[in-house]
Amino acid sequence: MRFQPARRSLCVIIGAIVLITGCGGRDAARTGGTIVLGSALDPKTLFPPTADNVQARELTDLIFRRLADRGPALNTLGDSGFVPRLAQRWEWSPDSQRVTFHLDPAARWEDGQPVTARDVKFAFDVYADPGVGARERTSLTQVVDSMTVGDPLTCTAWFHQRTPERFDVLVTTLVPLPEHLLRTVPHDSLPTSAFSRRPVGDGPFRLAAWDQDVRLELTPSPSYDGRRPALDRVIWSFVPDAATRVKQLIAGESDFLENISVDDAAEAAKQPALRVVTLGSYSYNFILLNLRDGASTRPHPLFADRALRRALTMALDRDLLVRSIFGARGRVSLGPFVRAVWAADTTVAQLPFDRTGATRLLDSLGWRTGSDGIRARAGRKLAFTLLVPSQIATRTRMAVLIQEQLRLAGVQVKVEKIDINAMIDREAKHDFDAVMAGLTATPSPGGVKQTWISSASTGGGLNYGNYHSAAFDAAVDSATSAASLTAAKAHYRTANQIIVNDAPAIWLYEPPVLAGASTRLQIGAVRPDAWWMDIPSWTVSGAKASGPAPN
């Protein structure tokens, strides 16, 4: 086989892993096999409330179970189409102000203890505590008032009001936690407790090993009462450098690599042992502008000016930028939403590319071009630093193109490449001028509450640019509490038009989400909002599942 030498190399590196199917060992025929997933980032934590990068979400989704989950249609309104997970069933009160969940009596934590309704209530109290810094605390507590326990297998969520997406917010945010292990730990110490490094979950996989920033291994959990995963081991290999990750995929040292570039996808497609998989896209990328001066409450000397932000957007030919990087696969972003979300409205009016209009606007604001071609006002140059994650080649390439386009308008941009973990840390501390940023939305447009409303600028929210707009907040609130789908769409459109006009960010692109996969992997259909949720059903050609047969 073409990739066999690389597989042998991988076996030596991993050492303790002796059942890797790709190594061609004699045990391979009687195991479910091992796969290696290439990844840029270590998850840093496996504590669900504070899991704030994609890798952490991938892993916690496999180690823990929510009460219920969206079905194939990815509906977020009401509970139609939602499928049971930890809860076997649920029922609504006559006034729809509360929903009662009946838990699976066979559910067990990894240590063998039963999962109970008290675990659900305990988790809600943890998420709701501001001292924990749960990423989605605001959205959860704005919808859910409290959680009560009826008996060991019955719990009830009480809502503040009847809103169309209250069920979706609850079940996709709240991850039950083992009260018997965590009740004595102060809430504000939970994110850094031993549990965050060695979680005890109730999902299909358990953490087997974790060498931080190097690799992490999951194996099927023997306490899981559902269908046993077909694979025996799933390994995340953390390699910050994108080029190295692609080389490892082509060499057969990894089996699956998400978020490869268009160019790398073309190269992978040439390899006989690889294929390219198109993943569903809920991601959008943008230049995040800090409207305050660092972490202070002072206005940013440049970006606090709405007219200046609009001028910068108008100075960029976003269509050309996207075509230059992604070719025909790319699409210009229309705002803080993706086209795949049910509330998306592609008629939201955009700030057009108009370099002449941008220069006139900058002139009117007093920014005059100097002898060096850079504008200045009152002794200050129109210059700022743009942070770019060094591990993401597409963002780096686009940043250079942006630098040149803005130079033509008299704006000086210093592109600063920075390790992505350091960049995320600086974002959270509001320590930046501008960032080449990206977010992964959810099928619920209400997810904007974690990213762009005013309250999300503190308390664990992701509004790192400090965008504050009472009109935007009100429109989002109206959308999330609307009584009908038509009304909700109208309010979301209003909100998106407000934020596009305010330009707290320069909306760049919805990236094509491509993955390279070994042909030995059988992955079937891919869930568009969370591809990793299907890993328990993945198989390796030539491998046979060990242990009890899937039920």
N, C-alpha and C positions, 0 to 999 in steps of 0.2 A: 504494500500500500504506500502511496505517495507520502502520507503524513505520519507513518509509523515511527521514523526517527524522532520527530518532534514529540510524539506521545511518550516515547521512552524517556526523553529529557524531562518532560513534565512529571513523570512518575518519580524520578530521582529527586526533583525539587520538592514535591509534596511529601515524599518519604513514607509517612505512616499510612497513606492511602494505598491499599494493595489491591483494590477491586475495581480499578478503572477499566471500563470496557475497552476504551481505545488502546490500552496497552497490549491487548492481545493475550493477556494472561489466561491460564487454564480455568480460573474461577469465573471468568467473564460470562460464560454461557449460563451460569446458574444465578446470576445477580441481575438486579434491575439496572445496574450501571451507574456511572458517575458522569456528570457534565460539569464543565467549567464555563462560567459566565464572565466575560471581560467587563470591567467597570472602572469609571474614573475616580469615584469617591468612596471612601470608607463611610459607613453610616454614622459613625461617631457615638450614637446612642441607639438602643433598642427599647427605650421607654416610650410607648406609643404616644402619650400626650405631647411630648416634645420632639418627636421624630420629624425633623424639618428639612430633610433633603430626600430626593427620590429614592436613593438606595435604602435609607431607613424605612421609608414607606413600603418598599418592596418586601423587605425582610419581616417587618412587623405584621404585614398582611398575611404572611405565610406562617408565622409563629402564633398569632392570636386570631380569634374570631370575633366578628361583630354580631349583633343580635340578628340582623338581616342584611341583605345586600340587593343592589339593583339587579334586575333581570336583564336578559339579552337586549331588550329594547332601550335600556338605560333611561327609563322614565324616572323623573324626579318629582312629579306631582302626585299627591296622594300616596297610596301604597300599592297601586295597581302594578302588577308585574314584579314586585319585589319577591325575593326568594328567601326561605328560612336559612339561617345559619345556626347560631347558638339557640335562638328561639325557634321552637317547632311551629308555633302559631301565635297570633295576636288578635285582639279584639278591641274595638273602639267603644267608648261610652256613648250614650244616646246624644249628648251635646257635642261630641267630637273634641272635647277639651282634654281628654286623656286616652292613653292607649295602654293596654295591659298585655305583657309578654309572658308566655308560658315556655320555660326553658326546657331543653333536652335533658331528661333525667340521667342519661348515660354520659353526659359531658364531664370530662375530668381535666384537671390541670396536670401538667407534666409530672408532678410529684404524687399523683394518684388521688388527690383530694377532689371532691365533687365541686363543680362550678355551680354557684348558687346565686339567688337574687341579691343577696348581700354584696356579692362581688360587683354586680351591676351598679347598685347604689353607691358603693365605695368609689367606683371609678368615676361616677358622675360628680361626686363631691371633690375628687381630686382635680378633674378637669375644670370645675367651677372655681377653684381656689386661685386667686390672682398670683399667689406666691409661687405656684408651680410653673407658671408661664406657658401653659398649654397653647399650642399654636392656634387652635380653633375654639378657644374658650369663649370669645366674644360671640361668635355665630351660634354656639350651642346654648349659651345662657340667655341670649336674646329670644330664643325659641322655647326652651324648656325651663320651666320654673323649678321643678323638683322631681325627685325619684323616690318612690316609696316601695316597701317590701310587703307583700301579702303573706307569702309562705316561702319556704326555701326555693321553690321553683317558679314563683310568680312575682313580678315586679311591675309597677305602673309608672309611666312617665306622665307628668302633668304639664300642660302647655300654657304659656301666657295667653295665647290667643289662637284662633283658627287661621292658620296660614297654609297655602297650598303645598309648601315644601317642608313642613315641619317634621314629617316622618323621615324624609330623606336626610335632613340635617342631623337628626338624632342618630339614626342607625349607621350612617356613614362616618360619623365623627366619633361617637363613643365606643371605646374599646374596653370591655370588662377587664378588671384587674384582680389578682388574687388577694383578697383582703387578709386572709390568714397569714400571708407572708409580709404584707406591707403595712398593716394597721399600726405598728409601733414606730414606723419611720415618719418623722415630721414631713408634712406635705412638701415643704420647700426644699427638702433634702432628697426627695425621690428622684429628680432628674439626674443626680450625680451619685445615687446609691449603687450598691453592688448589683441590684436588680437590673439597672440600665445596661450593665455589661454582661449579665448572665440571666436573662429573663426566663421566667417559667410561664409558658403559654398553654393554650388549649387548642391550638390549631393543628394542621396536618404535619407540620415540621417542627423540629426542635433544634436549638443551637447546639452544635457538636464541638466547634472550635472557632476561635477568633484571634487571629494575629493582626492587631490593629494596623491599618494602612498597607497590609500585605494580602491577607486572604481571610475569608470567613466561610465556614462549612455548615450546612444544614443537613439533617438526616430525618427520616420519617419518625414522628413521635409515636411511641408504643401506646400512649394513653389516649390517642385520638380515636374517637368512636365512629368517624366517618370513613369514607373510602381511602384506603392506604395509597399514598403516592407511589407511582410506578418506579420512580428512580430511588436508588439507595443513597445517593449523595448529590447535593447541589453545592457547588463551590463558587463563591464570588472572588475573583482575582482583581485586586485593586492596583491599577497602573495609571498614574496621573497623565502620562504622555499619550496623546491620541495616536500618534504614529506608531508607537510601540504596541499599543493595543491592537491596531490593525495588523501589524506584522505577526503578532502572536496568533491572531485568528487565521491568517493565511498559512502560517506554519503548522496549524493544527494544535496549538497549545491552549486554545480555548475553543468552545463550541458555539457560543452565541455572544454577539456583541451588538448592543443597542446603540442607536444614535450615531451611526457612521455617516460620513459626509457623502455627498453625491459622487464625488470623485472616487472615494474609497469603495463605494457600492459598485461602481463600474469595474473596479479592479477585482473585487470579490466575485463578481458575476463571471469573470474569466476563469475562475478556479474550478476544476471539476468536482472537488469535494465540498464546495460551498454554494449557497444560494442566497439571494437577497429577499428579505421579508419586509413588506410594507406594514408598519404598525399604525394604528389609529392615532391621530394627532389631536391633542388638546393643549398643545404648547403654543405660546406666542413669545416673541422676543422684541425688545425695545431698548432704547436708551433711557435709563431712569435718571431723572434730574432731581437733585436735592434742592428743595425749595427753601431750606434753611441752611444757615452757615454751620455746617458740621452737625453736631448733636445739640447745639445751642437753640435757643428760641429766637435768635436774631434771623431776620430774612437773609437769604443768600444774596450776595452782592450782584449776581447775574440772574439766577433762575427764579428769584421771587417775582420778577417782572413777567407778567403773563404775555405781554406783547413781544418781548424778546424771545420767549419760548416758542411762540407761534412763528416768528421770523426764522428761527433755526429749523423748524419743521419744513417751512416753505422752501428753504435753501437746499433741501436734500431731494434728489431724484430717487425716490424709494423704489420705483419700478425698476430702474436701471441697477440699483444696488442688489435687489433680489435676483434679477436675471443673471447678474455677473457671478453670483455665488452659487445659485441653485439651478440655473437654466430654467427649463420649462416646469420643473417640479415645484418651484417656490411660489408663494403667494404673499402679497403685501398684507400686513396686519392692519385691521380696521379700527382697533381700539383694544380695551382690556377684555376681550372675549375672542373666542374662536368660532369659525363658521359652523362647526359641528354641534354647538350648543343650541338647544331648541329655541332659545330666545334671541339668537343672533339675527340682526337686521343689517343686511348689506347695503341698505340705502342711507345709512348714517353718513352725513356729509363730511368729507375729509378736507383737511387743509391741503390745497393743491401744491404741486411742485411749481414754484414761480420764483426763480432766482432774482429776476428784476424786481418783483414785488417785495421780496425779502430785503433786498438792498435798500429800496425806498423806505421800508419800515424801519430798518436799522438807522438810516439817516435821520428819520423823523424822531427817533429816540435819542439822538445826539451822539451816536457812535460813528465817528468819522475815520476814514481810512488814512493811515499814516504813510510815510515814505517806504516802509517795509511791507506795505500791503495789508497790515493788520489794523483793525479798527481800535479806537480808544476813545474814552470819555473821561473827562476830569482827571487825567493822568493815569487811568486804569485801562489796561489792554482788554480787549474782548477775547479772553483766553481762559481755558479750563482744562483740567485733567480728566481723561476718560479711562476708567479702569476696565481691563479686559482679562477674562480668565485665560491664563496661558495654555491650559489644557484643551481649550475648545478652538480648533483651527478656524472654523467658519466665522466665529465672532471676531477673531483676530484679523482675518482677511477683510471682513466688512468694516471693521474699525479703521483700517488704513484707507479704504475707499471713502469713508465718511470724513476722515481727516482732510483728504484732498478736496472733496466737494465743499466743505465748509471753508476751506482756505480761499476758495474762489469768491466767497462772500465776505472775506475779510475777517474770518474767525480762526483763531489759533487753537488747535486741539493737540494736547500732548497725550499720546497713547501710552498708557502704562500697563504692561503685562504683569499679572500678579497671579500667584497660586490661587486656585479657586476657593480653597478653604479660607485663606486669608481674606479674599474678596468678600465672601459671605459674612465673615466676622466684621469686616468694616461696614458692610451694608447694615447689619443688625445694630451697629453702633452709630449709624448715620454719619460715618466718617468718610465722606467722599463728595466730589462735585457731581460726577456723572458716571454711570456704570452701564456696560453692555450686559443687560440683564435678560433673564428669561423666567417665565413661570409656566407651570403646568396647571391648567384649569381643571375643573371637575365638570361632569355632565350637568351639574346644577349651576345656573348662572348666579345663584345666590352666593357662590364662593367668592364673589367680589368683595364680600364683607370682610374677608381675611386679608385682602390685598390693597384696597383703594379707599375705603371709607375712612373718615377722620380718626375714629377710635382705634383703627388698626395700626396707627403709627406708634402705639405703645402697647404694653401688656402682652407681648408675644406675637402681635400682628405683623404682617409683611409689608405694611405701607412705609417702606424705608425712606421714600422720598418726601415724606411729610406733606402729602397733598391733603388739603382741607377745603372742602366745599360743602356748605350747608345745603345748597340746591342739589348737588349730586347725592349726598347722604339721604335727603328726603325722597328723591326719586327711587333710590334703591330700596328704602324702607317701604315705599308704596308698592314696589314690584314684588317684594317678598311677602307682602301681606294681601296682595290682590286676591279677589274672590274668584277670578276666572282667568283662563289661559290668555285670552285676548287682552284683558286689562294688564296682566303681568307683562306681556310682550311690549305693550305701549309704554309702560313705565320704564322698563329696561332700555327701550330705545331712547327715551328722554334722558336717562342717566348717561348712556353712552355718548349721546350728542354733547352733553355738558362737558364731560371729561375730555372728549376729542377737541372741543373748542378751547378748553383751558390748557391743553398740552402740557401736563405735568411730566409727560414722557413723549418720546418720539417713537411712534409705533412702527416697527420695522417689518417683521415677517412672521408668518406661521411656517415653521420649518417642516420640510418633509421628514417624517420619522422613519428611518430605514434601519434595518438590522441585518447583520451577516450571520448566517447559521450554517452549521455543518450539515451535510446531507444525511448524516447518520441520526440526526435528531428528527423525531416525528412530533410536531408541535400542533398540528391541526389548526383550527380556527383561533384567531388571536383577539382577545377582548380589547376593543378600541381604547378604552379609558385606562386600562391597567393590564398590560400584557402578562405580567408576572402571575396574575391570579390563576392562569391556566397551567402553571408549572407542575402542579400535582398530577396532571394528566399526561405530561410529556413522557415520551419513551425514547429509548435508544435502539436502533435497529440491531438485531442479533442478540439483544439482551432479554432476559426473562425475569420478571419480578420475583423477588424472594419473599419469604414470610407468608402470612395469610393472604389468600386470594382477595382481590378487591370485591367489596359487596355492592 
